């Protein structure tokens, strides 16, 4: 009951936990000074936190006079959380302690599209087996896992946890990857979120946007396209969770942005340009590039100075810039972070894009590349799982 002695004690425990997480190991006297709580109150609260295994006594303080005080620290190993990125081509899993430090990171082939109840159960069993193996090899069990955050390349409906749309390679898995389905397959709390939103959160907490506290955009270009938008540390979601669904933005001649900028769109552009070059000059020496074309080979060719590859990616950068200009006119972000399998090639794309921004944009944000790379989504998934876990631990103290 609010105002009761137990309620006040639990509020004090949460205050002490926050101080220890923010500051690190402290003596009881230091905790008293920092929180403003009396020494007896601190001692009583710490004893209860030790019983809950949320804090530990560790070592002695380096005080100059008198008996060395015992240090108290937050027990980051009391529980663990996981982040899982179910991508179009790979599944990435991260195991984290309560400080958000990733202890283990693994990748697996993506889920195959299967239909029928038995096939769907088998697919979830495979996903669960990845987690079981990870925990077993780290000498952990499911009782120690408080929450798993999932990122999927689709729109997650805020009210139901259903998936409204998903990237083409995963079409058919919408029901399987819904919040209800995943919650039934894992024996802990589950959070489901759009992957690009999680990547934005990951970059904000642990990556390229960690110093930006106002407004920034994470723009992902890969198998699909999308944006995660954060204002003062909070994700914008909008009606039906559709904020940042840039795939439907229309560019010149009515083309969908995702059709133009995705990996498939880039390949179509490259093939058209290379075919035209071969017609003009059959001896141009680009047959091998055209025959075995992939996004990776195109960027490699540009890095080595291949003229046609450089020109293709300059034209591609103009199309990226067209989308970024719309974003900047509406939002005027301080920072745009490029990520995804295509957008992550910042060494090739950023020089072109920065020049266009400098010459043509009315609002000129800083433009950088993801620091987290392929780990951006799982890092964000860990962060949402960690945030929910800490809220639950605080709430448990108040019950």
C-alpha positions as CSV (number, residue, x, y, z in Angstrom):
1,X,0.0,0.0,0.0
2,X,1.4,3.4,-1.0
3,X,2.7,5.3,2.1
4,X,3.1,2.2,4.2
5,X,6.5,1.4,5.8
6,X,7.1,-1.5,3.4
7,X,6.3,0.7,0.4
8,X,8.7,3.4,1.6
9,X,11.4,0.8,2.2
10,X,11.0,-0.6,-1.3
11,X,11.3,2.9,-2.8
12,X,14.5,3.3,-0.9
13,X,15.8,0.1,-2.2
14,X,15.1,1.2,-5.8
15,X,16.8,4.5,-5.1
16,X,19.9,2.7,-3.8
17,X,19.9,0.3,-6.8
18,X,19.8,3.3,-9.2
19,X,22.7,4.9,-7.4
20,X,24.8,1.7,-7.6
21,X,24.1,1.2,-11.3
22,X,25.0,4.8,-12.1
23,X,28.1,5.1,-9.9
24,X,29.5,1.6,-9.3
25,X,30.7,0.1,-6.0
26,X,30.2,2.3,-3.0
27,X,30.4,2.0,0.8
28,X,27.2,2.3,2.8
29,X,28.4,5.7,4.0
30,X,28.8,6.8,0.3
31,X,25.4,5.5,-0.5
32,X,23.9,7.5,2.4
33,X,25.6,10.7,1.2
34,X,24.6,10.2,-2.4
35,X,21.0,9.3,-1.8
36,X,20.3,11.4,1.2
37,X,19.0,8.4,3.1
38,X,20.1,7.8,6.7
39,X,22.7,5.2,7.4
40,X,20.3,2.9,9.3
41,X,17.9,3.1,6.4
42,X,20.7,2.3,3.9
43,X,21.9,-0.7,6.0
44,X,18.4,-2.1,6.3
45,X,17.7,-1.7,2.6
46,X,21.0,-3.2,1.6
47,X,20.4,-6.3,3.7
48,X,17.1,-6.9,1.9
49,X,18.8,-6.3,-1.5
50,X,21.4,-8.8,-0.6
51,X,18.7,-11.3,0.2
52,X,17.2,-10.7,-3.3
53,X,20.7,-11.2,-4.8
54,X,20.5,-7.8,-6.5
55,X,23.5,-6.4,-4.7
56,X,26.8,-7.9,-3.4
57,X,29.3,-7.0,-0.7
58,X,32.7,-6.9,-2.5
59,X,36.1,-5.8,-1.2
60,X,37.0,-2.9,1.0
61,X,37.0,0.8,0.4
62,X,40.3,2.6,0.1
63,X,39.6,5.1,2.9
64,X,42.7,6.7,4.6
65,X,41.7,6.3,8.2
66,X,39.9,3.8,10.4
67,X,38.5,0.4,9.5
68,X,38.2,-0.2,5.8
69,X,34.5,0.1,4.8
70,X,32.9,-2.8,2.9
71,X,31.9,-1.9,-0.7
72,X,28.5,-2.6,-2.1
73,X,27.9,-3.2,-5.8
74,X,25.0,-4.0,-8.1
75,X,24.9,-7.7,-9.0
76,X,24.8,-7.6,-12.8
77,X,24.8,-11.4,-12.8
78,X,21.7,-11.8,-10.7
79,X,19.7,-12.3,-14.0
80,X,20.3,-12.1,-17.7
81,X,18.4,-11.0,-20.8
82,X,18.7,-11.9,-24.5
83,X,18.2,-10.1,-27.8
84,X,17.3,-12.0,-31.0
85,X,17.4,-10.4,-34.5
86,X,15.4,-12.5,-37.0
87,X,16.7,-11.0,-40.2
88,X,16.0,-11.8,-43.9
89,X,19.2,-13.8,-44.2
90,X,20.5,-14.4,-40.7
91,X,19.4,-14.9,-37.1
92,X,21.6,-13.1,-34.5
93,X,21.4,-13.8,-30.8
94,X,23.0,-11.9,-28.0
95,X,23.2,-12.9,-24.3
96,X,23.6,-10.0,-21.8
97,X,24.0,-9.3,-18.1
98,X,22.0,-6.7,-16.3
99,X,24.6,-4.0,-17.1
100,X,23.8,-4.5,-20.8
101,X,27.2,-6.0,-21.5
102,X,26.9,-8.6,-24.3
103,X,28.6,-11.8,-23.0
104,X,27.9,-14.1,-26.0
105,X,26.9,-13.4,-29.7
106,X,26.0,-15.9,-32.3
107,X,24.6,-16.1,-35.8
108,X,22.6,-18.8,-37.5
109,X,20.8,-19.3,-40.9
110,X,17.5,-17.6,-41.1
111,X,14.2,-19.4,-40.6
112,X,12.7,-21.1,-43.6
113,X,9.1,-20.4,-44.6
114,X,7.0,-23.4,-43.8
115,X,3.2,-23.8,-43.5
116,X,1.0,-25.9,-41.3
117,X,0.9,-26.3,-37.5
118,X,3.5,-29.0,-37.3
119,X,5.9,-27.1,-39.5
120,X,5.4,-23.9,-37.5
121,X,6.0,-25.8,-34.3
122,X,9.2,-27.3,-35.7
123,X,10.4,-23.9,-36.8
124,X,9.9,-22.4,-33.3
125,X,11.6,-25.5,-31.8
126,X,14.7,-24.8,-33.9
127,X,14.7,-21.2,-32.6
128,X,14.2,-22.3,-29.0
129,X,17.0,-24.9,-29.5
130,X,19.5,-22.1,-30.4
131,X,18.7,-20.4,-27.1
132,X,18.8,-23.7,-25.1
133,X,22.3,-24.4,-26.5
134,X,23.5,-20.9,-25.8
135,X,22.3,-21.0,-22.2
136,X,23.7,-24.5,-21.6
137,X,27.2,-23.5,-22.9
138,X,27.2,-20.5,-20.5
139,X,26.1,-22.7,-17.5
140,X,22.7,-20.9,-17.3
141,X,19.1,-22.0,-17.2
142,X,15.8,-20.4,-18.1
143,X,15.1,-19.3,-14.5
144,X,18.0,-16.8,-14.9
145,X,16.6,-15.3,-18.1
146,X,14.1,-12.5,-17.3
147,X,13.3,-11.3,-20.8
148,X,14.0,-11.8,-24.5
149,X,13.7,-9.0,-27.0
150,X,13.0,-9.9,-30.6
151,X,13.5,-7.7,-33.6
152,X,11.8,-8.5,-36.9
153,X,11.9,-6.8,-40.3
154,X,8.2,-5.9,-40.3
155,X,5.5,-3.7,-38.7
156,X,4.6,-4.8,-35.2
157,X,1.1,-3.6,-34.3
158,X,1.4,-2.0,-30.8
159,X,-1.9,-3.2,-29.4
160,X,-1.9,-6.8,-30.4
161,X,1.8,-7.7,-31.2
162,X,0.7,-9.0,-34.6
163,X,2.7,-8.4,-37.7
164,X,1.1,-6.3,-40.4
165,X,3.8,-6.7,-43.0
166,X,7.2,-8.2,-43.3
167,X,10.1,-8.2,-45.8
168,X,9.6,-10.5,-48.8
169,X,12.0,-13.3,-47.8
170,X,10.1,-13.9,-44.6
171,X,6.5,-13.6,-46.0
172,X,4.4,-16.4,-44.6
173,X,6.0,-16.2,-41.1
174,X,3.8,-13.4,-39.8
175,X,1.7,-15.6,-37.5
176,X,4.7,-17.6,-36.4
177,X,6.6,-14.5,-35.4
178,X,3.7,-12.7,-33.6
179,X,4.1,-11.8,-30.0
180,X,1.6,-14.4,-28.9
181,X,3.4,-17.2,-30.8
182,X,6.9,-16.2,-29.5
183,X,5.5,-15.8,-25.9
184,X,4.2,-19.4,-26.1
185,X,7.6,-20.8,-27.2
186,X,9.8,-19.1,-24.6
187,X,9.5,-19.5,-20.8
188,X,10.1,-15.9,-19.9
189,X,8.7,-12.4,-20.8
190,X,9.0,-11.6,-24.6
191,X,9.1,-8.2,-26.3
192,X,8.6,-7.9,-30.0
193,X,9.7,-4.8,-31.9
194,X,10.5,-3.6,-35.4
195,X,14.2,-4.3,-36.2
196,X,15.0,-0.8,-37.4
197,X,13.5,0.8,-34.3
198,X,15.8,-1.5,-32.3
199,X,18.8,-0.6,-34.4
200,X,18.1,3.0,-33.7
201,X,17.9,2.3,-29.9
202,X,21.1,0.3,-30.1
203,X,23.0,3.1,-31.8
204,X,21.5,5.6,-29.3
205,X,22.5,3.5,-26.2
206,X,25.8,1.9,-27.4
207,X,26.8,3.2,-30.8
208,X,27.1,6.1,-33.2
209,X,24.3,8.2,-31.7
210,X,25.3,7.8,-28.0
211,X,26.3,11.4,-27.7
212,X,23.1,12.7,-29.4
213,X,20.3,13.4,-27.0
214,X,17.9,15.4,-29.2
215,X,16.7,14.1,-32.5
216,X,18.3,11.5,-34.8
217,X,17.3,9.1,-37.5
218,X,18.7,5.6,-38.2
219,X,18.2,4.9,-41.9
220,X,18.6,1.2,-42.8
221,X,19.1,0.1,-46.3
222,X,19.4,-3.6,-47.1
223,X,17.0,-6.3,-48.1
224,X,14.4,-3.7,-47.1
225,X,14.4,-0.1,-46.1
226,X,13.2,1.7,-43.1
227,X,14.0,4.3,-40.5
228,X,14.0,4.5,-36.7
229,X,13.4,8.0,-35.3
230,X,14.3,8.9,-31.8
231,X,13.5,12.2,-30.0
232,X,15.1,12.8,-26.6
233,X,15.8,9.1,-26.2
234,X,12.3,8.0,-27.1
235,X,11.3,6.1,-30.2
236,X,8.6,7.6,-32.4
237,X,5.9,5.0,-33.3
238,X,3.0,6.9,-34.8
239,X,-0.4,5.4,-35.8
240,X,-0.2,1.6,-35.9
241,X,3.5,1.7,-35.3
242,X,4.1,3.0,-38.9
243,X,6.5,5.8,-38.2
244,X,9.6,5.3,-40.2
245,X,8.1,2.9,-42.7
246,X,9.9,4.6,-45.6
247,X,9.4,1.7,-48.0
248,X,6.2,3.3,-49.2
249,X,7.7,6.7,-49.9
250,X,7.4,7.5,-53.6
251,X,10.3,8.8,-55.5
252,X,10.5,10.1,-59.1
253,X,8.1,8.5,-61.5
254,X,6.1,6.9,-58.7
255,X,8.6,4.3,-57.7
256,X,8.5,2.9,-54.1
257,X,11.6,3.8,-52.2
258,X,12.2,0.2,-51.1
259,X,11.9,-1.0,-54.7
260,X,14.6,1.5,-55.7
261,X,17.0,1.5,-52.7
262,X,16.8,-2.1,-51.5
263,X,19.6,-4.6,-52.4
264,X,17.4,-5.8,-55.3
265,X,16.8,-2.2,-56.5
266,X,20.5,-1.5,-56.5
267,X,21.2,-4.7,-58.5
268,X,18.6,-3.7,-61.1
269,X,20.2,-0.2,-61.4
270,X,23.6,-1.7,-61.7
271,X,22.6,-4.2,-64.4
272,X,20.9,-1.6,-66.5
273,X,23.9,0.6,-66.4
274,X,26.4,-2.2,-67.1
275,X,24.2,-3.5,-70.0
276,X,24.2,-0.1,-71.5
277,X,28.0,0.2,-71.1
278,X,28.5,-3.2,-72.8
279,X,26.4,-2.1,-75.7
280,X,28.4,1.0,-76.2
281,X,31.8,-0.7,-75.7
282,X,31.8,-4.6,-75.7
283,X,35.5,-4.5,-74.9
284,X,35.1,-2.4,-71.7
285,X,36.3,-5.3,-69.5
286,X,33.2,-5.2,-67.2
287,X,31.7,-8.5,-68.4
288,X,32.9,-10.4,-65.2
289,X,31.4,-7.7,-63.0
290,X,28.1,-8.0,-64.8
291,X,28.0,-11.8,-64.9
292,X,28.7,-12.3,-61.2
293,X,27.2,-9.1,-59.8
294,X,26.3,-8.8,-56.2
295,X,26.1,-5.8,-53.9
296,X,29.4,-6.8,-52.3
297,X,31.2,-7.1,-55.6
298,X,29.8,-3.8,-56.7
299,X,31.2,-2.0,-53.7
300,X,34.5,-3.9,-53.9
301,X,34.8,-2.7,-57.6
302,X,34.1,0.9,-56.5
303,X,36.7,0.7,-53.8
304,X,39.2,-0.5,-56.4
305,X,38.4,2.4,-58.7
306,X,36.3,0.6,-61.3
307,X,34.8,3.6,-63.2
308,X,31.4,2.0,-64.0
309,X,31.0,0.9,-60.4
310,X,31.8,4.3,-59.1
311,X,29.3,5.9,-61.4
312,X,26.6,3.5,-60.5
313,X,27.0,4.2,-56.8
314,X,27.1,7.9,-57.4
315,X,23.7,7.6,-59.1
316,X,22.5,5.4,-56.3
317,X,23.7,8.0,-53.7
318,X,21.5,10.6,-55.5
319,X,18.5,8.4,-54.9
320,X,19.4,7.9,-51.2
321,X,19.8,11.6,-51.0
322,X,16.4,12.2,-52.4
323,X,14.9,10.2,-49.5
324,X,17.1,11.9,-47.0
325,X,16.1,15.3,-48.2
326,X,12.4,14.5,-47.5
327,X,13.3,13.3,-44.0
328,X,15.4,16.4,-43.3
329,X,12.8,18.9,-44.6
330,X,10.1,17.3,-42.3
331,X,12.2,16.5,-39.2
332,X,15.4,18.5,-39.4
333,X,17.4,15.9,-37.4
334,X,20.7,16.7,-35.9
335,X,22.1,13.3,-37.0
336,X,21.4,10.6,-39.5
337,X,23.0,7.2,-39.1
338,X,23.2,4.9,-42.1
339,X,23.0,1.1,-41.5
340,X,22.0,-2.2,-43.0
341,X,23.7,-4.4,-45.4
342,X,23.9,-1.7,-48.1
343,X,23.8,1.4,-46.0
344,X,26.7,0.1,-43.9
345,X,29.1,0.8,-46.8
346,X,29.8,4.2,-45.5
347,X,33.3,4.5,-46.9
348,X,31.8,4.5,-50.4
349,X,28.5,6.2,-49.9
350,X,29.2,8.9,-47.3
351,X,31.5,11.1,-49.4
352,X,28.9,11.4,-52.2
353,X,26.0,11.9,-49.7
354,X,27.8,14.5,-47.6
355,X,28.6,16.5,-50.7
356,X,25.0,16.4,-51.8
357,X,23.8,17.4,-48.2
358,X,26.3,20.3,-48.2
359,X,25.3,21.6,-51.6
360,X,21.5,21.0,-51.7
361,X,19.9,20.4,-48.3
362,X,18.2,23.3,-46.4
363,X,18.8,21.4,-43.1
364,X,22.3,19.9,-43.0
365,X,22.5,17.0,-40.4
366,X,25.6,15.2,-39.5
367,X,25.8,12.0,-41.6
368,X,27.7,9.0,-40.3
369,X,27.7,5.2,-40.5
370,X,26.5,2.7,-37.9
371,X,29.1,1.8,-35.3
372,X,27.4,-1.4,-34.4
373,X,27.0,-2.9,-37.9
374,X,25.2,-6.2,-37.9
375,X,24.9,-6.1,-34.1
376,X,22.8,-3.0,-34.1
377,X,19.4,-4.8,-33.9
378,X,20.4,-7.3,-31.2
379,X,22.0,-4.5,-29.2
380,X,18.7,-2.7,-29.3
381,X,16.8,-5.9,-28.5
382,X,19.0,-6.4,-25.4
383,X,18.3,-2.8,-24.4
384,X,14.5,-3.2,-24.5
385,X,14.7,-6.5,-22.6
386,X,17.0,-4.9,-20.0
387,X,14.7,-1.9,-19.5
388,X,11.7,-4.1,-19.0
389,X,13.6,-6.4,-16.6
390,X,14.7,-3.4,-14.4
391,X,11.1,-2.1,-14.4
392,X,9.9,-5.5,-13.3
393,X,12.5,-5.8,-10.6
394,X,11.5,-2.4,-9.2
395,X,7.8,-3.3,-9.4
396,X,8.4,-6.6,-7.6
397,X,10.0,-4.7,-4.7
398,X,6.8,-2.6,-4.4
399,X,4.4,-5.5,-4.4
